[in-house]
Amino acid sequence: MARIRREPNLLDWAEIEELGDLERLKMVLEELPDEGLIDVLEEERKGRRDDYPVWMMWNTLIAGIIYGHPTIESLRRELLRNPSLRRICGISGIDGIEGVPTKDAYYRFFKKLVKHKDLVEEIIDKLIEKLRGELRDLGKDTAIDTTEIRTYARGKKEPEESADPEADWGVKRRWEKKKEGKLYEVIKRWFGYKLHMIVDANYEVPLKYKVTRGSRSDIGQAKEMVERLEKSQAWMKIEHLIGDKGYDDGKLIRDLWEREGKKGKNKIKCIIDMREMIREEDDGKVIEIKGIGGNIVSGKCGEVYCYDMGRENRRREMVYGGFERERGTHKYRCPAAYYDIECENEDRCSIKGSRYGRVVRIKMKEDWRKFPPVARNTYKWERLYKKRTAVERVNSRLKKMLGLGDLYIRGKKKIEVRIGLSLIVLLAMGLAQVKRKGKEFAWRSLVRAAG
């Protein structure tokens, strides 16, 4: 009897939920490569009052994110009532509640972190480097998406007049289907920023992030983020970039594919859904093929059809025959020959003596959106596109479990640092869990903040 290989349960949160909050905090603090940041902050403090040591302030701030505290006052209340938490964070038992940093001390410390934002991002890069040794093919399949980040300021018609002039109004539109089958548009507006995120689509590891004003487009940031990721992680070889309709752009698909040889960059295949096209000429557009008289046409979403020019004038979808990398073409076969169907156009169109019938090659440059490196009408494209939801799950963890959905700060730099701290916690806990369990797919049972 054949054996059935059972995959590990990728969404099993039971093991991590059994851990206490303090144990989660210990796991994170043990994995943080934060020596560079701490050394710089301690050097700057030399010769000044040292009522609250730098490393203790840093530990309590990390604890506040793990415990899901939205404000400094909420974190301070937790420290005042929880002696075990104070001890793990480095507050002396002799000092007791007197050793808990003041509100002003935290504000000054956070300003220091904003000043050294590059060192915060360096910790993120180091954690990703460590995960490289634990997870196979990290960064091979990547997904990109955006999510809204609301600032703690009332939005006004003119953003410059608000308490956070760096923020802006963001809009997201999507179409949903009612029970009766009718489509209706859902419009979501917010005042604040947009978080652009690239994650590993297999392991749900955040790899690179960027914060922009809420009104900035998704497409405009994608190529730059890919290049920044490759610069910070030179070992990473991205093979696929997966995105929703917001990234549907022929220039982006072309640029990421045609960049091979430029400073050692590799080709990247974009797996991007297409926007709904209203123009009727997109369905049935004639593709000029040498030696074939105008009976090869393309559909709205990259399908390729041929017309039986006989009495029926019937349209049949051609059979996909594979991608030819060196030629930059997709190959399609005659459906009549493949399915052994009678076709009145066979003598004029097909090759005599060939059981394959007419073979048509279509170049990607015919239309980069319709004919990307991975053909849209294939199982491979569908399989890869399903991985796009990985970035949505990462965004959900950051907002619901690590507090990004309920921020009480404003200003682009402060929000960037706050997001960076959440990513540090997420990556460190994932690294600790993978090491503890000794298996790759433990990554998905990452974080469970105190409810």
C-alpha positions in Angstrom: 0.0 0.0 0.0 1.3 3.4 -0.9 2.3 5.7 1.9 0.6 9.1 2.2 3.0 11.9 3.1 1.5 14.1 5.8 2.5 17.7 5.8 3.0 19.5 9.1 0.0 21.6 10.3 1.1 25.0 9.0 -1.4 27.0 11.1 -1.1 25.1 14.4 -1.0 27.8 17.1 -1.5 25.5 20.0 2.1 25.1 21.0 2.9 28.8 21.1 -0.4 29.5 22.9 0.7 27.2 25.7 3.6 29.5 26.5 3.2 32.2 29.0 3.8 35.9 28.2 7.0 36.0 30.2 8.3 33.0 28.3 7.6 34.7 25.0 9.5 37.7 26.2 12.5 35.6 27.2 12.5 34.0 23.8 12.6 37.4 22.0 15.2 39.0 24.3 17.6 36.0 23.9 17.5 36.3 20.1 17.8 40.0 19.6 21.1 41.1 17.9 20.8 44.5 19.5 24.3 45.1 20.7 25.2 47.7 18.1 22.2 49.9 19.0 22.7 49.5 22.8 26.4 50.4 22.5 25.7 53.6 20.5 23.0 54.7 22.9 25.2 54.0 25.9 28.1 56.0 24.4 25.8 59.0 23.9 24.7 58.8 27.5 28.3 58.8 28.9 28.8 61.6 31.5 25.0 62.1 32.0 22.5 60.8 34.5 21.9 57.1 34.2 18.8 56.6 36.3 17.3 54.1 33.8 19.9 52.0 32.0 19.6 51.9 28.2 19.3 48.1 27.9 16.6 48.1 30.6 14.6 50.8 28.7 15.0 48.8 25.5 13.8 45.6 27.1 10.7 47.2 28.6 9.8 48.8 25.3 10.1 45.4 23.6 7.9 43.9 26.4 5.3 46.5 25.7 4.9 45.4 22.1 4.8 41.7 23.0 2.1 42.4 25.6 0.2 44.6 23.2 0.2 47.8 25.1 -1.0 50.7 22.9 0.5 53.5 25.0 3.4 54.2 27.3 1.1 54.7 30.3 -0.4 51.3 29.7 3.1 49.7 29.6 4.0 51.5 32.9 0.9 50.2 34.6 1.9 46.7 33.6 5.4 47.2 35.0 4.1 48.7 38.2 1.9 45.7 38.9 4.1 42.8 37.6 7.3 42.1 39.5 8.2 39.1 37.3 8.1 41.3 34.2 10.3 44.0 36.0 12.8 41.3 36.9 13.1 39.9 33.3 13.5 43.4 31.9 16.3 44.2 34.3 14.6 46.4 36.9 16.3 45.6 40.2 14.2 44.0 42.9 15.6 46.5 45.4 14.4 49.4 43.3 10.9 47.8 42.9 8.3 50.1 41.4 10.7 53.1 41.9 12.8 51.5 39.1 10.0 51.8 36.5 11.0 54.6 34.0 8.9 57.7 33.9 6.7 58.7 31.0 9.2 61.5 30.1 12.1 59.0 30.1 10.3 56.8 27.6 9.5 59.8 25.3 13.2 60.8 25.4 14.3 57.2 24.7 11.9 56.9 21.8 13.3 60.1 20.3 16.8 58.5 20.5 15.5 55.5 18.5 14.0 57.8 15.9 17.4 59.4 15.6 19.1 56.0 15.1 16.4 54.5 12.8 19.1 53.0 10.6 20.3 50.9 13.6 16.8 49.6 14.2 16.6 48.5 10.5 20.0 46.9 11.0 18.6 44.6 13.7 15.8 43.6 11.2 18.4 42.7 8.6 20.5 40.7 11.1 17.4 38.7 12.1 16.6 37.9 8.5 20.2 36.8 8.0 19.9 34.4 11.0 16.6 33.0 9.6 18.5 32.3 6.3 20.3 29.4 8.1 17.0 28.0 9.4 14.7 28.3 6.4 15.4 26.8 3.0 15.1 29.1 0.0 14.2 32.1 2.0 13.1 34.9 -0.3 12.6 32.7 -3.4 8.9 33.3 -3.6 7.9 36.8 -2.3 4.6 38.6 -2.0 4.0 42.3 -1.9 1.0 44.3 -0.6 0.1 47.5 1.3 -2.0 48.2 4.4 -3.3 51.4 6.0 -1.6 52.8 9.0 -3.7 55.5 10.8 -2.0 58.4 12.4 -3.0 59.8 15.8 -4.3 63.0 14.3 -7.7 64.2 13.0 -7.7 64.3 9.2 -8.6 67.6 7.5 -9.4 68.4 3.9 -6.0 69.9 3.5 -3.5 67.5 5.2 -1.0 70.3 5.9 -3.5 71.8 8.3 -3.7 68.7 10.5 -1.6 67.8 13.5 0.4 65.4 11.3 1.2 67.3 8.1 3.3 64.4 6.8 0.2 62.2 6.6 -2.4 62.2 3.8 -5.7 60.7 2.8 -5.5 57.2 1.4 -8.1 55.4 -0.6 -8.5 51.7 -1.4 -11.2 50.4 -3.8 -12.4 46.8 -4.3 -15.3 45.1 -5.9 -17.5 42.7 -4.0 -20.3 40.5 -5.3 -23.8 40.5 -3.6 -25.9 37.4 -3.1 -27.8 38.1 -6.3 -24.6 38.2 -8.3 -24.3 42.0 -8.8 -21.0 43.7 -8.3 -20.7 46.8 -6.1 -17.7 49.0 -5.3 -16.4 49.2 -1.7 -14.3 52.3 -1.0 -12.1 52.5 2.1 -10.6 55.9 3.2 -8.2 56.7 6.0 -6.0 59.5 7.1 -2.4 58.5 7.7 0.2 56.4 6.0 0.6 53.3 3.8 2.8 50.4 4.9 4.3 48.7 1.9 5.6 45.2 2.7 7.5 42.4 1.0 7.3 39.0 2.7 8.5 35.5 2.0 5.4 33.8 0.6 6.3 30.3 1.9 7.3 31.1 5.4 5.5 34.4 6.0 8.7 36.2 7.0 8.6 40.0 6.6 11.7 40.9 4.5 11.4 44.6 3.7 9.0 47.5 4.5 8.5 51.1 3.6 6.2 53.8 4.9 4.7 56.4 2.6 1.9 58.9 2.7 -1.5 57.3 2.3 -2.0 58.7 -1.2 1.1 57.2 -2.7 0.5 54.5 -5.4 1.4 50.8 -4.8 3.1 50.4 -8.2 5.6 53.2 -7.7 7.2 51.6 -4.7 7.5 47.9 -5.8 10.7 48.1 -7.9 12.5 50.3 -5.4 11.6 48.0 -2.5 12.9 44.9 -4.4 16.2 46.7 -5.1 16.5 47.8 -1.5 15.9 44.2 -0.3 18.5 42.8 -2.6 21.0 45.4 -1.4 20.5 44.7 2.2 20.4 40.9 1.7 22.9 40.3 -1.2 22.5 36.5 -0.8 18.8 36.5 -1.6 17.7 35.4 -5.1 14.1 36.4 -5.7 12.4 34.2 -8.3 8.8 35.3 -8.0 7.1 38.5 -6.9 3.4 38.0 -6.3 0.9 40.9 -6.0 -2.7 41.8 -6.4 -4.3 44.1 -9.1 -2.8 47.1 -7.5 0.5 46.1 -9.1 -0.8 45.4 -12.5 1.7 47.3 -14.7 3.4 46.2 -17.8 6.5 48.3 -17.2 7.0 46.8 -13.7 6.7 43.2 -15.1 9.2 44.1 -18.0 11.7 45.9 -15.8 12.0 43.0 -13.2 12.4 40.5 -16.0 14.8 42.3 -18.3 17.3 43.3 -15.6 19.5 40.2 -15.8 23.2 41.1 -16.1 22.8 44.5 -14.5 25.1 44.3 -11.5 24.5 40.6 -11.0 20.7 40.9 -10.8 18.6 37.9 -11.7 15.3 37.8 -13.6 12.2 38.1 -11.5 8.9 36.6 -12.6 5.9 38.7 -11.6 2.7 36.9 -10.6 0.2 39.8 -10.7 -3.6 39.7 -11.1 -5.1 41.8 -13.9 -7.4 44.7 -13.4 -10.8 44.4 -15.0 -10.5 45.9 -18.5 -13.6 47.6 -20.0 -12.2 48.2 -23.5 -13.9 45.7 -25.8 -10.9 45.7 -28.2 -8.9 43.9 -25.6 -11.0 40.8 -26.1 -10.4 39.4 -29.5 -7.3 41.5 -30.4 -5.6 40.1 -33.5 -2.0 38.9 -32.9 0.1 39.2 -36.0 1.8 35.9 -36.6 4.1 35.4 -39.7 2.5 33.0 -42.1 -0.9 32.9 -40.4 -3.6 35.1 -41.8 -5.2 36.9 -38.8 -7.1 34.1 -37.1 -5.0 34.2 -33.9 -6.5 36.5 -31.3 -5.9 37.2 -27.6 -8.5 37.4 -24.8 -8.8 40.0 -22.1 -6.7 38.0 -19.6 -4.0 36.5 -21.7 -5.9 33.7 -23.3 -4.9 32.8 -26.9 -7.6 31.7 -29.4 -7.7 30.6 -33.0 -10.7 30.9 -35.3 -11.9 28.1 -37.5 -12.5 30.2 -40.6 -14.9 27.7 -42.1 -18.7 27.8 -42.0 -18.9 27.9 -38.2 -16.3 30.7 -37.8 -15.7 29.1 -34.4 -13.3 30.3 -31.7 -11.2 27.7 -29.8 -8.7 28.3 -27.0 -5.2 27.2 -28.0 -3.3 24.6 -25.9 -0.4 26.1 -23.9 2.9 24.4 -24.8 5.4 26.0 -22.4 7.6 29.1 -21.9 10.8 29.5 -23.9 13.1 31.5 -21.7 15.8 32.3 -24.2 13.4 33.4 -26.9 11.2 35.3 -24.4 8.1 33.6 -25.9 5.1 31.5 -24.9 4.3 28.5 -27.1 0.7 27.5 -28.0 -0.5 24.5 -30.0 -3.4 24.0 -32.3 -6.4 22.8 -30.4 -7.8 20.9 -33.3 -4.6 18.7 -33.6 -4.3 18.3 -29.8 -7.9 17.2 -29.2 -8.3 15.5 -32.6 -11.1 17.8 -33.7 -12.0 18.4 -37.4 -11.2 21.9 -38.5 -12.1 23.3 -42.0 -9.1 25.7 -41.7 -6.6 22.8 -41.2 -5.1 22.8 -44.7 -4.4 26.6 -44.7 -3.2 26.9 -41.1 -1.6 23.6 -39.9 1.7 22.0 -40.9 1.2 18.9 -43.1 2.5 15.7 -41.6 2.8 17.1 -38.1 0.7 15.6 -35.3 1.2 18.8 -33.3 -0.5 21.0 -35.8 0.3 24.7 -36.0 2.6 25.9 -33.2 2.3 29.6 -32.4 4.9 31.6 -30.5 3.9 34.8 -28.8 6.5 37.2 -27.5 6.1 38.7 -24.0 6.6 42.2 -25.4 3.4 41.7 -27.4 1.7 42.7 -24.1 3.7 42.3 -20.9 0.5 42.4 -18.8 -1.2 39.7 -20.8 1.8 37.5 -21.4 4.1 37.7 -18.3 6.9 35.2 -17.8 4.5 32.8 -16.1 1.5 32.3 -18.4 -1.8 33.3 -16.7 -3.9 30.4 -17.9 -1.7 27.7 -16.2 -1.9 25.8 -13.0 1.5 27.1 -12.0 0.3 30.7 -12.1 -2.8 29.8 -10.0 -0.6 27.9 -7.5 1.8 30.7 -7.1 -0.9 33.4 -6.9 -2.6 31.6 -4.0 0.6 32.4 -1.9 -0.2 36.1 -2.1 -2.3 35.8 1.1 0.9 35.3 3.1 1.5 39.1 3.2 -2.1 39.6 4.4 -1.6 37.3 7.3 1.7 39.1 8.3 -0.1 42.4 8.2 -2.9 41.0 10.3 -0.4 39.8 13.0 1.3 43.2 13.0 -2.0 45.1 13.4 -4.1 42.8 15.7 -1.4 41.2 17.8 1.5 43.7 17.9 -0.5 46.9 18.1 -0.1 48.6 14.7 -3.8 48.9 14.2 -4.2 51.2 17.3 -1.3 53.7 17.3 -1.2 56.7 19.5 1.7 58.5 17.8 2.0 60.7 14.8 4.8 61.7 12.4 6.3 59.5 9.7 9.7 58.8 11.4 8.0 57.8 14.7 5.6 55.5 12.9 8.5 53.9 10.9 10.4 53.1 14.1 7.3 51.7 15.7 6.7 49.4 12.8 10.4 48.5 12.9 10.1 47.4 16.5 7.0 45.3 15.7 8.9 43.6 12.9 11.9 42.9 15.3 9.6 41.2 17.8 7.9 39.2 15.0 11.2 38.0 13.5 12.9 37.3 16.8 9.9 35.2 18.1 9.8 33.3 14.8 13.6 32.6 15.0 13.3 31.4 18.6 10.4 29.2 17.7 12.1 27.6 14.7 15.2 26.9 16.7 13.2 25.5 19.6 11.2 23.1 17.5 13.9 22.4 14.9 11.5 22.5 12.0 11.0 24.9 9.2 7.2 25.2 9.3 7.1 26.1 13.0 7.4 29.7 11.7 3.7 29.9 11.1 3.0 29.4 14.8 4.7 32.7 15.7 3.1 35.2 18.0 0.1 35.3 20.3 -0.1 38.5 22.2 -1.8 38.6 25.6 -5.5 38.8 24.9 
